[in-house]
Amino acid sequence: MITKMTGLVNRVLDEEIRLQVGPFEYQVMVPEFVRRTVQHKLGEEITLYTSHYFEGNPAHGRMVPRLIGFLAEAEQEFFDLFCTVDKVGVRKAMKAFVRPIKEIADAIQRQDSKWLTTLPGIGAATAEQVVATLRRKVTKFALMASGTVQTPGPASSIDGNVLEDAYQALVSVGHSPQEARDRLDKALVGGKNYQSVEDVLMAIYQQK
């Protein structure tokens, strides 16, 4: 079982990176908050702390092994903890983790279910379940130093669902997934407050 790997970042895709380790290139799935940092490290050497899971349907006889990578051991530990919540699997957690783990842990600790529903794929019932299951287990993550792994520059305020909808809107008008991500990344540096998809798109297309 691979628990940690160090290599060069070859490519950063929509939900994964390609890491060159010696003669081998590994496909490593990453949550959005990790991808946003790693995309600035193309060609650089990084170390990832990894978890394993199997994707597929056992009934159909095809299970594909996957690696999920994190830039800090605490991120990996928190992700695995989050996945212990009833009806929160790996895929749902991957989609939800668009914010640094400190922010998510802090919301859980203060029992802020409403904030948790701003994460993609986390509805009201799931948010309540997350709080009930984890609120006594996340203190050390909530107290982590800010900026452990975040996109450089002041973070913008945006609902995770608005972010996802803005991404889908950019793809629907012809941008490639990578180009859509790049445009969103540029718009989200600067500390602006985005209330709607229209706000995000206006900021993107007003950029020089």
N, C-alpha and C positions, 0 to 999 in steps of 0.2 A: 504494500500500500504506500503510495507516494503522499507524504505529509508536507514536504517543502521542496521547492525547486527554484533554481537560479538560472537565468538565461537572458538572451537578448529578445527584445520585443520586435518581432518581424512585421506583424500586421495587427491593427485594431479594427474589429468588425462590429456589427450591431450588438451582439450579446456575447462576444467571445474575443479573445486575443490569441495570436499564434506566437508561441514562445520557443525560440531556438535554444535547445540544450544539447551542446555537443553536436553530433551529427543528426539529431532528431528534432523535429518540430512538433510541439504539442499543441493541441486545441484545448484551451482552458476557458470555460464559461466564467463570466464575471458579472456581478450586479452593476447597475448603472452608476452608482457612486464611485465604484472602483474604475470603471471604464473611463469616466471623465478625467481621472487623474492619469491613468496609464496612457491615454492617447497622446499626451504631451511627452512621452518617453520613447518614441519610435527610435529603434537603433540603440537604445540604452539597455544596460543590464539591470534587471530587477529580481527581487526574490518574492515568490508567492507562497503563501500558506494555503494548502489545498485540502478540500474535502471531496469525497467520492459519492456518487449516487448512480443508480441505474434508471434509464429512461426507456419507456416502452410499455407494452402490454404483455404480461406473462402468458396470457391466454393465446396470444398469437405467436408465441415462441421466439420473440425477438426483443432482447433487452440490451440496450447500448450503454456501456459504461461512460460516465462523464466526470470530468474534473471541474471543480469550482475553485477559483482563486481569489485570495484576499492579500492586501498589502501589509496586514498586521495580524498577529495571532489572535488578538482580542476581537477583531472583526469576524474572523472565522468562528470563534467561540460563540459570539452573539448570534450569528446567522444560524448555527446549529441549534442554539437555544430557541430562537424564534420558530424554527421548523417543528419544535415539539408541541406547539399549540395545535389543538384539535382542528382538523380540516385546513391547516396551513402546510402545504407541501413545499418542496424545493422550488418548483416553478412559480408558485404564488409569491414566495419570499423573494425570489430573484426579481420578479416584476416590481415588488413593493419597495425594494431597497434603492430608492432614488436619492435619499438623503443620508448624510453621515450617521453612523450608528449612535453616536452620542445624542443626536437630536431625537432619534426614535426611542432610545432608552429613556431619555428624559421625559418624553411624552407618556411613556408607559408608567414611569414612576409617579408622575403627578396625576395619573389616571385620566388623561386627556384623550378620551375616545374620539372626540370630534376631530382633533388634529390628526389622529391615526387614519381617519377616513380620507384624508387628503393624499394618502399613499395609493398608487394605482393598485386596483384589485382588492383593496381592503374596505369592505362595507361596514355598516354600523354593527351588525351582529358579530362579525369577525373581530372588529376593533374591541368590542366589549370582552370577547373571549381572550384576546391577547392580554388585555389589562388584568383580567381575573387570574390568568395563568402565570403571568410573568412579573407582576408589579413588585413582588418581594425578591426577585432574582436579578434585577438589572441595575442595582445601585452602583456597582463598580464601573459599569459601562457608562452610566449617566455622569459619573464623576471623571471620566477620561478627559485629558487635556484637549482643549479645542484645537481643531486644525490638524489632527493626526493624519487624516487623509482627506483632503478637500481640494476642490479646484482652486487654483491661485486666484487672488483677488476677492473683493467682498462678494458674498453670495446674494443673489437676488431672492426675493420672496415670491414663491409661486406654488400653487397647489399641484401636487403630483399628477392629478388627472388632467389638469390644464396642460401640463408639460407633455403628457402622452398624446393628447388630442392635437397639440400644435405640431408634434412630430409627425403624426399621421396625416395632417393637413399638408405639410411640406412634401411628404412622399406622394400624396395624391395629385399634386400639381406638377410632378415630374422630377423632383429632386431625388437623387439616389439616397439610400439610407445613410451612407457616410456623410454626404453633403448636408443632409437634414440635421444630423447630429452636430456637425461642425458649426452650422449656422445657429443652432440653439445654444451651443456652448459659448459662442461669442456674445449672444444676447444676454446670457445669464451671468456675465461678469460685469460688475458695476453697481450692484446693490439696488437695482430697480424693483419696483413692486408691480407684479403682473397679476391682474384680476381675471383676464379672459384670454382665450386663444387669439382674439383680434389684437389685443395689446402686444402679445408676443410677435405676431406676424408683422405688425406695423413697425416694431422696433427692429426686426430683422431686415425688412426691406428699406428702412431709412438709413441703414448702415452704409457707409461709403465703401 
